[in-house]
Structure formats: C-alpha cells, structure tokens
Amino acid sequence: MIVTLPFRPPYRFHAVASFLGARAIDRFEWYDGTRYQRMGIVIELNGTSSLKMTAASKADRLVVRARRTFDLDADPAVIDAHLSRDRLLRPLLRSKPGPRVPGAWEPFEVAVRAIVGQQISVRGATTIMNRLFASGRFDPSALGGMPGARMNAIRTLARSLEKDPSILTRGATLDETIERLTALPGIGPWTAHYIAMRALGERDAFPYTDLGLRKAAEAIGIDPAKLLDRAERWRPWRAYAAIALWESL
C-alpha cells in the first residue's frame, strides 16, 4: 500500500535521508540517493509538500514512526524565523533553509548508537553497529574495539528498559529528560542530549560539547567556549540550530 505523508515546505529530503543513510545498518536499511528503505518500507519524495511511503501492509504505527524519523511535523517557517534573529546563524539558514532533525524509527536503536558513537567517527560507530546487529548480542565480539565502560552502558540500558520502558520517553521538561538519562551509567551530557534530540523528539536538546558543533560555531564567529551561552538565544529550537551548524561543515 502507498501512504502520503504531508509536511510544511521547504523540505530537503536528501539532507535527512543522507544523514540516515550514512548511519545505515547493512542489509537492514539504506539510501540509494532517491529512496530511503528500511526492511519492507520505502520512503521517497512525492512532491513539494509530501513524501510517499510504500509498505506491505497498513499500520498506523508505521506512519507515526515515519513522521518521527523524517521530522515531518516541524514548521520550518517558524523555526527559521526564530533562529535567523541571530545574525551569525542567518547565512546558514539562507543557504540551507528548513533544517530537520533526523529522528528515530526505533528509539533504543538510536540510544545504542549514541553510546557506541562516543568520541569516534560516524563511520567507526556504523561499523560497530553493523557487527552488533549481525550478531544480535551485546558481547565483546560484536562490540570489539569499544571500551568496556561503553559495553556496560549498553547492557545496563537494555536491562533498565526491560524493567522500565518509560526511560526512553520524554520527561515533563528537557531538564527532566536529561536528568533521567544521565542517571544511567555511561551516559553523560553529550549522549543524553543526542538521545533526547534524535530518539525522544526534544527540540531544544543541544549536545553542546560535540566537537563538530564547536568547530562549526568557530567557523561562523562564535567562540566555542561560549557556545552554550550563545545558544540561549536559540531556544526553544536549539536542536535545529545544531543541525544547521552540522550541515555547515
């Protein structure tokens, strides 16, 4: 069946799909430059105001997941107008309007990736994720090359979710969400904000210690040491500011 997924333009489909594609798990998901595919689901640009999702069967949860993954509920006009008040961000938004936050088809998957990706490249994290999904186990062979603390963090997260699935849901506030996540071993501020941003839909999450963000900030004239202070003026859309900065690299 085919489902139309509307959005508020502009929408740069390639920007979101290529972000997901760069982190794709072998034989599980991929982006061929035109269509994003995940198992039996295909999503592609349908026009200036919608995406087309093709799936084997109708299921409301697939629509919810697709909209979350491709951030289709965002209002780019409102977000861009707010962020463009900052003269240093304004050129980025003119060049690439309507940044979207690539979300999570499965929040736990993104949470694991966030832990795996601590202090390593996207390619390195994807290699480990491929081994992990191929083996289906959180063991040393699948997580080879990763510090023991991160292995334990993934195992602890998995066990914690078995006991309390609400761990990977949004809190009443962003601070509550971050506090809940950082209470888990091996999850610091960067990891918590990344999970909150991509897996939990926290639009004001901001992984301010990220080296890429700091590099991008410095390139447009923001002192990296003062990035968090500067970001106060971007609330409540700091996650979109982060995407705009990453896209500028």
C-alpha positions as CSV (number, residue, x, y, z in Angstrom):
1,M,0.0,0.0,0.0
2,I,1.0,3.6,-0.5
3,V,0.6,6.3,2.1
4,T,1.1,10.1,1.6
5,L,2.9,11.9,4.3
6,P,2.4,15.6,4.2
7,F,4.7,18.3,5.5
8,R,5.2,22.0,5.6
9,P,7.7,23.1,3.0
10,P,10.5,23.6,2.5
11,Y,11.7,20.1,2.9
12,R,15.2,19.0,1.9
13,F,14.6,15.2,1.6
14,H,18.2,14.4,0.7
15,A,19.6,16.1,3.8
16,V,17.6,13.9,6.1
17,A,17.8,10.7,4.1
18,S,21.6,11.0,3.5
19,F,22.0,11.6,7.3
20,L,20.2,8.3,7.9
21,G,21.9,6.6,5.0
22,A,25.4,7.5,6.3
23,R,24.4,5.6,9.5
24,A,22.5,2.8,7.8
25,I,22.9,-0.8,9.1
26,D,23.8,-3.3,6.4
27,R,21.0,-5.3,4.9
28,F,18.6,-3.5,7.2
29,E,18.3,0.0,5.8
30,W,19.8,2.0,3.0
31,Y,19.5,5.2,1.0
32,D,20.2,5.0,-2.7
33,G,20.2,8.7,-3.4
34,T,16.5,8.7,-4.2
35,R,14.7,6.4,-1.8
36,Y,15.2,5.5,1.8
37,Q,14.4,1.9,2.6
38,R,14.1,0.1,5.8
39,M,13.2,-3.6,5.6
40,G,9.9,-3.7,3.6
41,I,9.3,0.1,3.8
42,V,10.3,2.6,1.1
43,I,10.1,6.3,1.6
44,E,10.7,8.9,-1.1
45,L,9.9,12.5,-2.1
46,N,6.4,12.7,-3.6
47,G,6.3,16.4,-4.3
48,T,6.8,19.8,-2.8
49,S,4.5,19.1,0.2
50,S,4.6,15.3,0.8
51,L,6.5,12.1,0.9
52,K,5.4,8.8,-0.4
53,M,5.7,5.7,1.9
54,T,5.2,2.2,0.4
55,A,4.7,-0.6,2.8
56,A,3.5,-4.2,2.7
57,S,0.5,-3.6,5.0
58,K,-1.3,-0.7,6.5
59,A,-0.3,0.2,10.1
60,D,-0.8,3.4,11.9
61,R,2.4,2.9,13.8
62,L,4.4,2.9,10.6
63,V,3.1,6.3,9.8
64,V,3.9,7.6,13.3
65,R,7.4,6.2,13.0
66,A,8.0,7.6,9.5
67,R,6.8,11.1,10.5
68,R,9.1,11.0,13.6
69,T,12.1,9.7,11.6
70,F,11.8,12.4,8.9
71,D,10.6,15.1,11.3
72,L,7.5,15.9,9.3
73,D,5.7,17.8,12.0
74,A,8.2,20.6,12.1
75,D,7.2,24.1,11.0
76,P,10.3,25.4,9.2
77,A,8.9,28.9,8.7
78,V,8.6,29.4,12.5
79,I,11.9,27.7,13.3
80,D,13.9,29.5,10.7
81,A,12.4,32.9,11.6
82,H,13.4,32.4,15.2
83,L,16.9,31.2,14.6
84,S,17.5,33.8,11.9
85,R,17.3,36.5,14.5
86,D,20.9,35.6,15.3
87,R,23.0,37.3,12.6
88,L,25.6,34.5,12.7
89,L,23.1,31.7,12.1
90,R,21.2,33.7,9.4
91,P,23.5,32.9,6.5
92,L,23.4,29.2,7.3
93,L,19.6,29.2,7.1
94,R,19.5,31.2,3.9
95,S,21.9,28.8,2.3
96,K,20.1,25.7,3.6
97,P,16.6,26.6,4.8
98,G,14.4,24.4,6.9
99,P,16.8,22.1,8.8
100,R,15.1,19.0,10.1
101,V,16.2,16.8,13.0
102,P,16.6,13.2,11.7
103,G,14.6,11.1,14.3
104,A,14.4,7.5,15.3
105,W,12.4,4.7,13.8
106,E,13.3,2.8,17.0
107,P,14.5,4.9,20.0
108,F,16.5,2.1,21.6
109,E,18.5,1.7,18.3
110,V,19.5,5.4,18.4
111,A,20.3,5.3,22.1
112,V,22.7,2.4,21.5
113,R,24.2,4.3,18.5
114,A,24.7,7.3,20.7
115,I,26.7,5.3,23.3
116,V,28.6,3.5,20.6
117,G,29.4,6.8,18.9
118,Q,31.0,8.4,21.9
119,Q,34.3,10.0,20.8
120,I,34.5,8.1,17.5
121,S,33.6,8.9,13.9
122,V,30.3,8.2,12.2
123,R,32.0,5.5,10.1
124,G,33.5,3.9,13.1
125,A,30.2,3.8,15.0
126,T,28.4,2.4,12.0
127,T,31.0,-0.4,11.7
128,I,30.3,-1.4,15.3
129,M,26.6,-1.1,14.8
130,N,26.8,-3.4,11.8
131,R,28.6,-6.0,13.9
132,L,26.2,-5.6,16.7
133,F,23.1,-6.2,14.6
134,A,24.7,-9.0,12.7
135,S,25.5,-10.9,15.9
136,G,22.3,-9.9,17.8
137,R,24.3,-9.9,21.0
138,F,25.9,-7.3,23.3
139,D,29.1,-9.3,23.6
140,P,32.8,-8.5,23.1
141,S,33.0,-10.0,19.6
142,A,30.2,-7.7,18.4
143,L,31.4,-4.7,20.4
144,G,35.1,-5.3,19.7
145,G,37.3,-2.2,19.9
146,M,34.9,-0.4,22.2
147,P,35.9,0.4,25.8
148,G,34.4,-1.8,28.5
149,A,32.5,1.1,30.1
150,R,30.5,1.6,26.9
151,M,29.8,-2.1,26.6
152,N,28.5,-2.0,30.2
153,A,26.5,1.2,29.4
154,I,24.6,-0.6,26.6
155,R,23.9,-3.7,28.7
156,T,22.7,-1.5,31.6
157,L,20.4,0.5,29.3
158,A,18.9,-2.7,27.8
159,R,18.3,-4.2,31.3
160,S,16.9,-0.9,32.6
161,L,14.5,-0.7,29.6
162,E,13.2,-4.2,30.4
163,K,12.3,-3.1,33.9
164,D,11.1,0.4,32.9
165,P,10.3,1.1,29.2
166,S,9.5,4.8,30.1
167,I,13.2,5.5,30.3
168,L,13.2,6.2,26.6
169,T,10.3,8.6,26.7
170,R,10.3,12.4,27.2
171,G,10.1,13.8,30.6
172,A,7.9,16.8,31.6
173,T,10.8,19.1,30.7
174,L,14.1,18.8,28.8
175,D,16.0,19.0,32.1
176,E,14.0,16.1,33.5
177,T,14.7,14.1,30.3
178,I,18.4,14.8,30.6
179,E,18.5,14.0,34.3
180,R,16.8,10.7,33.8
181,L,19.2,9.7,31.0
182,T,22.4,10.8,32.8
183,A,21.4,8.8,35.8
184,L,22.3,5.7,33.8
185,P,26.0,4.6,33.9
186,G,28.0,5.6,30.9
187,I,25.6,8.3,29.7
188,G,26.9,11.8,30.0
189,P,25.5,15.1,28.8
190,W,26.5,14.7,25.1
191,T,25.0,11.2,24.9
192,A,21.9,12.3,26.8
193,H,21.3,15.3,24.6
194,Y,21.9,13.3,21.4
195,I,19.4,10.7,22.6
196,A,16.9,13.4,23.6
197,M,17.3,15.2,20.3
198,R,17.0,12.2,17.9
199,A,15.2,9.5,19.8
200,L,12.9,11.4,22.0
201,G,12.0,14.4,19.9
202,E,13.3,17.1,22.3
203,R,13.6,20.1,20.0
204,D,15.6,22.1,22.5
205,A,18.2,19.4,23.1
206,F,21.7,20.6,22.3
207,P,24.8,18.4,22.6
208,Y,27.0,21.4,23.2
209,T,30.2,19.5,23.8
210,D,30.1,18.0,20.4
211,L,33.4,18.7,18.5
212,G,31.6,19.2,15.2
213,L,29.3,21.8,16.7
214,R,32.2,23.6,18.3
215,K,34.1,23.6,15.0
216,A,31.1,24.8,13.1
217,A,30.4,27.5,15.7
218,E,34.0,28.8,15.5
219,A,33.8,28.9,11.7
220,I,30.9,31.4,11.8
221,G,32.5,33.5,14.5
222,I,31.2,32.0,17.8
223,D,33.8,31.3,20.5
224,P,33.4,27.5,21.2
225,A,33.9,28.2,24.9
226,K,30.8,30.5,24.8
227,L,28.7,28.2,22.5
228,L,26.2,27.2,25.2
229,D,25.7,30.8,26.3
230,R,25.2,31.9,22.7
231,A,22.7,29.0,22.2
232,E,20.4,30.6,24.9
233,R,19.0,32.9,22.2
234,W,18.1,29.9,20.0
235,R,15.7,28.3,22.5
236,P,13.3,26.5,22.1
237,W,14.8,25.3,18.8
238,R,18.4,24.5,19.7
239,A,18.3,21.1,18.1
240,Y,17.6,22.7,14.7
241,A,20.4,25.1,15.3
242,A,22.6,22.1,15.9
243,I,21.6,20.6,12.6
244,A,22.2,23.9,10.8
245,L,25.7,24.0,12.3
246,W,26.5,20.4,11.4
247,E,25.3,20.9,7.9
248,S,27.6,23.9,7.5
249,L,30.7,21.7,8.0
